[in-house]
Amino acid sequence: MKLDVGDIVDLKKQHPCGNKRFEILRTGADFRIKCLGCEKQIWLSRPVLEKRIRKVTKKEDREPDDNK
């Protein structure tokens, strides 16, 4: 599965804060993802993350931020 830094992933299980959307901060054998609800960062191995993904929103497909 092709995942890039900046992509937003919706996971099958929610974070304890109640949010299911995470931003990918680092890729490789391990991924660092950030919860978009509480900003907590989590490290997951590639097989674990790929198994938990429900939907991927590519960085290019999202609405452009207001001059960020």
Disulfide bonds with the S-S distance in Angstrom:
none
